[in-house]
Amino acid sequence: MSDFTVDDPSSSEGPPPAPSMTMPILIGAAVIMGISLIPFASMTCCLPSILGGLLATWLYSSKLDGPMEMSKGITIGLLTCLLGGIAGVLAIDLIWMTFDYQIGADSMRGAMAQLGELLGEEAAEQMSEAMEEAAEQVLTPAVFGMQLASAAFISGIGGLISGSLGSALFK
């Protein structure tokens, strides 16, 4: 009799399972939210989103045995940035509603007053009036909706950039 054996294809191990995206996304989103709490950080456009998305793609790619697919990097970047951007808006508004404090508003008023002095008395008065109106602003559903929409738009751009860069850089 011959010792002929057949390998069972169902018993082969195949490629290892992909690591979870959850922790890298949550860590990257927490970084984005933390940066958004720094006064004037919003003036850097999508830089906080790019940093958080790059961190998430790096954390994910460091667990892979091979290169990361571009689609996976973009997915991680987008999800990270959207979650971080929306969490940042929620945190800023929670601080605003709870403590009646707008992050960076006092510094902005000071900067605008100095700018007004440089531009002349009439400009200083106009800027002062505009800042007083802004200080009296309340958080309405329309304002909240505009904040969420702008955060989603900026986060989407940051997510596409960070996911694409991250999947290309972290191989």
Residue frames relative to the residue before (quaternion, step in Angstrom):
aa qw qx qy qz dx dy dz
M 1.0000 0.0000 0.0000 0.0000 0.00 0.00 0.00
S 0.3711 -0.7324 0.5262 0.2215 3.51 -1.07 0.72
D 0.4235 -0.6889 0.5312 0.2529 3.51 -1.25 0.55
F 0.1728 0.8013 -0.5453 0.1752 3.52 0.65 1.14
T 0.0022 0.7977 -0.6024 0.0269 3.58 -0.73 1.08
V 0.2561 -0.7427 0.6017 0.1438 3.52 -1.17 0.61
D 0.3923 -0.7094 0.5313 0.2462 3.56 -0.90 0.94
D 0.3769 -0.7073 0.5559 0.2205 3.51 -0.97 0.89
P 0.3824 -0.7546 0.4754 0.2417 3.65 -0.49 1.10
S 0.6261 0.5488 -0.3510 0.4284 3.59 1.10 -0.51
S 0.6626 0.5120 -0.3148 0.4469 3.58 1.19 -0.35
S 0.5094 0.6426 -0.4413 0.3644 3.60 1.21 -0.17
E 0.5358 -0.6708 0.4198 0.2944 3.52 -1.02 0.82
G 0.2400 -0.7896 0.5336 0.1851 3.62 0.92 -0.73
P 0.7278 -0.3997 0.2921 0.4745 3.57 -1.24 -0.22
P 0.5395 -0.6188 0.4441 0.3589 3.58 -1.04 0.64
P 0.5715 -0.5965 0.4225 0.3729 3.59 -1.09 0.57
A 0.5347 -0.6250 0.4644 0.3283 3.56 -1.12 0.68
P 0.5087 -0.6397 0.4682 0.3359 3.59 -1.02 0.69
S 0.6059 -0.5691 0.4216 0.3623 3.53 -1.25 0.42
M 0.3673 -0.7278 0.5402 0.2089 3.56 -1.08 0.79
T 0.4781 0.7321 -0.4122 0.2560 3.59 1.22 -0.40
M 0.7283 0.4364 -0.2705 0.4538 3.61 0.64 -1.02
P 0.6437 0.4969 -0.3546 0.4615 3.66 0.85 -0.72
I 0.6505 0.5094 -0.3196 0.4639 3.60 0.98 -0.81
L 0.6773 0.4916 -0.3005 0.4575 3.61 0.87 -0.89
I 0.6539 0.5013 -0.3174 0.4695 3.59 0.97 -0.80
G 0.6607 0.5004 -0.3030 0.4704 3.60 0.92 -0.88
A 0.6519 0.5086 -0.3095 0.4697 3.59 1.00 -0.83
A 0.6350 0.5228 -0.3317 0.4620 3.60 1.02 -0.74
V 0.6250 0.5229 -0.3318 0.4752 3.59 1.06 -0.73
I 0.6475 0.5103 -0.3184 0.4680 3.60 0.93 -0.87
M 0.6646 0.4957 -0.3072 0.4671 3.58 0.89 -0.90
G 0.6513 0.5205 -0.3145 0.4539 3.60 0.95 -0.83
I 0.6614 0.4906 -0.3069 0.4771 3.58 0.94 -0.85
S 0.6480 0.5363 -0.3298 0.4286 3.60 1.01 -0.74
L 0.6251 0.5358 -0.3383 0.4559 3.60 1.21 -0.32
I 0.5515 0.5784 -0.4001 0.4486 3.60 1.27 -0.09
P 0.4884 -0.6678 0.4610 0.3209 3.62 -0.76 0.95
F 0.8348 0.1798 -0.2015 0.4798 3.54 -1.11 0.91
A 0.4218 0.6966 -0.4868 0.3161 3.63 1.17 0.11
S 0.6082 0.5673 -0.3584 0.4242 3.59 1.10 -0.59
M 0.6083 0.5693 -0.3526 0.4260 3.59 1.19 -0.40
T 0.6080 0.5460 -0.3574 0.4523 3.59 1.25 -0.08
C 0.4821 -0.6954 0.4029 0.3487 3.56 1.33 0.39
C 0.8179 -0.2486 0.1842 0.4851 3.59 -0.71 -1.03
L 0.3173 0.7769 -0.4961 0.2226 3.63 1.19 0.31
P 0.6475 0.4888 -0.3523 0.4666 3.68 0.86 -0.73
S 0.6423 0.5183 -0.3239 0.4625 3.60 1.02 -0.76
I 0.6465 0.5162 -0.3236 0.4592 3.56 0.96 -0.83
L 0.6583 0.5076 -0.3142 0.4586 3.61 0.93 -0.87
G 0.6815 0.4808 -0.2898 0.4695 3.59 0.89 -0.91
G 0.6624 0.5037 -0.3035 0.4641 3.58 0.99 -0.80
L 0.6366 0.5116 -0.3244 0.4773 3.57 1.04 -0.76
L 0.6285 0.5275 -0.3354 0.4629 3.57 1.00 -0.79
A 0.6705 0.5010 -0.3029 0.4557 3.58 0.90 -0.90
T 0.6748 0.4769 -0.3115 0.4693 3.60 0.89 -0.84
W 0.6293 0.5172 -0.3429 0.4678 3.59 1.05 -0.68
L 0.6496 0.5150 -0.3228 0.4567 3.60 0.91 -0.88
Y 0.6705 0.4858 -0.2982 0.4749 3.58 0.97 -0.82
S 0.7039 0.4802 -0.2865 0.4380 3.59 0.80 -0.99
S 0.6015 0.5716 -0.3679 0.4197 3.59 1.13 -0.51
K 0.6692 0.4800 -0.2974 0.4831 3.60 1.23 -0.31
L 0.5862 0.5919 -0.3624 0.4180 3.59 1.28 -0.16
D 0.4515 -0.6687 0.5207 0.2789 3.54 -1.22 0.55
G 0.7856 0.2242 -0.1052 0.5671 3.56 1.11 -0.66
P 0.7331 -0.3935 0.2908 0.4724 3.56 -1.24 -0.26
M 0.4548 -0.6691 0.5204 0.2731 3.53 -1.22 0.57
E 0.4637 -0.6610 0.5130 0.2914 3.56 -1.02 0.80
M 0.5898 -0.5903 0.4241 0.3519 3.57 -1.10 0.74
S 0.6487 0.5249 -0.3268 0.4436 3.60 0.94 -0.82
K 0.6401 0.5113 -0.3247 0.4727 3.59 1.03 -0.72
G 0.6514 0.5144 -0.3152 0.4601 3.59 0.97 -0.81
I 0.6625 0.4915 -0.3074 0.4744 3.57 0.96 -0.85
T 0.6239 0.5342 -0.3387 0.4590 3.59 1.01 -0.76
I 0.6663 0.4877 -0.2982 0.4788 3.58 0.90 -0.93
G 0.6594 0.5146 -0.3112 0.4511 3.60 0.89 -0.89
L 0.6795 0.4922 -0.2941 0.4577 3.59 0.87 -0.94
L 0.6850 0.4828 -0.2968 0.4578 3.58 0.81 -0.96
T 0.6383 0.5303 -0.3202 0.4570 3.57 1.00 -0.85
C 0.7189 0.4611 -0.2597 0.4508 3.55 0.77 -1.04
L 0.6439 0.5054 -0.3347 0.4669 3.60 0.96 -0.73
L 0.6660 0.4891 -0.3047 0.4737 3.58 0.91 -0.87
G 0.6855 0.4860 -0.2866 0.4602 3.59 0.90 -0.89
G 0.6553 0.5170 -0.3104 0.4549 3.58 1.00 -0.82
I 0.6818 0.4673 -0.2852 0.4852 3.57 0.91 -0.88
A 0.6344 0.5145 -0.3313 0.4724 3.60 1.01 -0.75
G 0.6271 0.5368 -0.3305 0.4576 3.59 1.06 -0.72
V 0.6404 0.5063 -0.3194 0.4812 3.58 0.97 -0.85
L 0.6628 0.5065 -0.3092 0.4568 3.59 0.90 -0.90
A 0.6634 0.5022 -0.3087 0.4610 3.60 0.95 -0.86
I 0.6603 0.5025 -0.3109 0.4634 3.60 0.92 -0.90
D 0.6906 0.4699 -0.2832 0.4712 3.58 0.93 -0.86
L 0.6047 0.5414 -0.3528 0.4656 3.58 1.10 -0.62
I 0.6433 0.4987 -0.3125 0.4896 3.58 1.00 -0.81
W 0.6397 0.5358 -0.3159 0.4515 3.56 0.98 -0.89
M 0.7267 0.4386 -0.2456 0.4683 3.58 0.82 -1.01
T 0.6957 0.4877 -0.2821 0.4456 3.60 0.96 -0.79
F 0.8231 0.2315 -0.0851 0.5116 3.56 0.82 -1.02
D 0.3564 -0.7398 0.4812 0.3068 3.60 1.32 -0.01
Y 0.5100 0.6126 -0.4152 0.4384 3.54 0.98 0.97
Q 0.1704 -0.7673 0.6116 0.0902 3.55 -0.78 1.05
I 0.4504 -0.7152 0.4687 0.2567 3.55 -0.61 1.16
G 0.8468 0.1597 -0.1505 0.4846 3.54 -0.82 1.07
A 0.4624 0.7077 -0.4434 0.2979 3.62 1.23 -0.13
D 0.6531 0.5100 -0.3266 0.4547 3.62 0.92 -0.81
S 0.6560 0.5013 -0.3063 0.4739 3.58 0.95 -0.84
M 0.6430 0.5199 -0.3181 0.4638 3.57 1.02 -0.80
R 0.6322 0.5226 -0.3365 0.4626 3.60 0.98 -0.79
G 0.6572 0.5139 -0.3058 0.4588 3.59 0.95 -0.84
A 0.6633 0.4966 -0.2996 0.4729 3.56 0.96 -0.88
M 0.6621 0.4961 -0.3101 0.4684 3.58 0.97 -0.81
A 0.6245 0.5290 -0.3436 0.4606 3.63 1.04 -0.69
Q 0.6547 0.4986 -0.3103 0.4760 3.59 0.97 -0.82
L 0.6445 0.5097 -0.3184 0.4726 3.57 0.99 -0.79
G 0.6390 0.5369 -0.3163 0.4510 3.56 1.02 -0.82
E 0.6321 0.5269 -0.3277 0.4642 3.57 1.05 -0.77
L 0.6609 0.5067 -0.3073 0.4605 3.57 1.02 -0.74
L 0.7212 0.4558 -0.2433 0.4615 3.57 1.07 -0.75
G 0.6572 -0.5043 0.3168 0.4620 3.58 1.21 -0.24
E 0.7030 -0.5045 0.3207 0.3852 3.52 -1.33 0.39
E 0.6591 0.5131 -0.3143 0.4512 3.60 0.93 -0.88
A 0.6615 0.4918 -0.3017 0.4791 3.59 0.95 -0.86
A 0.6239 0.5435 -0.3374 0.4489 3.59 1.04 -0.76
E 0.6566 0.5044 -0.3092 0.4678 3.59 0.99 -0.83
Q 0.6539 0.5101 -0.3107 0.4644 3.58 0.95 -0.87
M 0.6668 0.4897 -0.3012 0.4742 3.58 0.94 -0.85
S 0.6303 0.5330 -0.3306 0.4575 3.57 1.01 -0.77
E 0.6535 0.5028 -0.3071 0.4751 3.59 0.97 -0.85
A 0.6566 0.5113 -0.3100 0.4597 3.58 0.93 -0.87
M 0.6681 0.4924 -0.3043 0.4674 3.59 0.98 -0.80
E 0.6205 0.5268 -0.3429 0.4689 3.60 1.08 -0.66
E 0.6383 0.5143 -0.3189 0.4757 3.57 1.01 -0.79
A 0.6585 0.5069 -0.3067 0.4641 3.57 0.96 -0.84
A 0.6452 0.5254 -0.3239 0.4503 3.59 1.05 -0.75
E 0.6933 0.4658 -0.2715 0.4781 3.58 1.13 -0.60
Q 0.4360 0.7147 -0.4501 0.3107 3.58 1.25 -0.09
V 0.2042 -0.7637 0.6014 0.1153 3.56 -1.06 0.80
L 0.5153 -0.6329 0.4838 0.3160 3.53 -1.24 0.48
T 0.0303 -0.7967 0.6026 -0.0362 3.55 -0.30 1.29
P 0.6645 -0.4815 0.3586 0.4450 3.59 -1.19 0.19
A 0.6301 0.5326 -0.3397 0.4517 3.60 1.07 -0.69
V 0.6494 0.4998 -0.3158 0.4784 3.60 0.95 -0.85
F 0.6532 0.5123 -0.3096 0.4637 3.57 0.94 -0.89
G 0.6506 0.5157 -0.3135 0.4609 3.59 0.97 -0.82
M 0.6547 0.4935 -0.3148 0.4783 3.58 1.00 -0.80
Q 0.6194 0.5306 -0.3482 0.4620 3.60 1.03 -0.69
L 0.6749 0.4892 -0.2977 0.4653 3.58 0.89 -0.92
A 0.6543 0.5125 -0.3181 0.4562 3.59 0.95 -0.85
S 0.6848 0.4621 -0.3034 0.4749 3.60 0.88 -0.85
A 0.6270 0.5215 -0.3437 0.4655 3.61 1.03 -0.70
A 0.6547 0.5056 -0.3188 0.4627 3.60 0.96 -0.81
F 0.6544 0.5141 -0.3145 0.4567 3.59 0.98 -0.82
I 0.6903 0.4609 -0.2770 0.4840 3.59 0.81 -1.02
S 0.6564 0.5107 -0.3103 0.4605 3.59 0.98 -0.82
G 0.6209 0.5445 -0.3421 0.4483 3.57 1.05 -0.70
I 0.6416 0.5016 -0.3168 0.4863 3.56 0.99 -0.84
G 0.6730 0.4963 -0.2938 0.4631 3.58 0.87 -0.95
G 0.6504 0.5294 -0.3114 0.4469 3.56 1.03 -0.79
L 0.6502 0.5016 -0.3163 0.4750 3.58 0.98 -0.81
I 0.6668 0.4970 -0.3037 0.4650 3.57 0.93 -0.89
S 0.7186 0.4543 -0.2694 0.4523 3.58 0.76 -1.03
G 0.6480 0.5138 -0.3301 0.4552 3.60 0.99 -0.71
S 0.6612 0.4956 -0.3064 0.4726 3.56 0.96 -0.85
L 0.6752 0.4842 -0.2912 0.4743 3.58 0.89 -0.94
G 0.6720 0.5230 -0.3009 0.4293 3.55 0.88 -0.95
S 0.6882 0.4613 -0.3018 0.4716 3.59 0.91 -0.81
A 0.6602 0.4852 -0.3179 0.4771 3.61 1.13 -0.50
L 0.7216 0.4585 -0.2509 0.4540 3.60 0.97 -0.83
F 0.7802 0.3394 -0.1700 0.4972 3.58 0.86 -0.95
K 0.1226 0.8092 -0.5585 0.1349 3.56 0.15 1.29
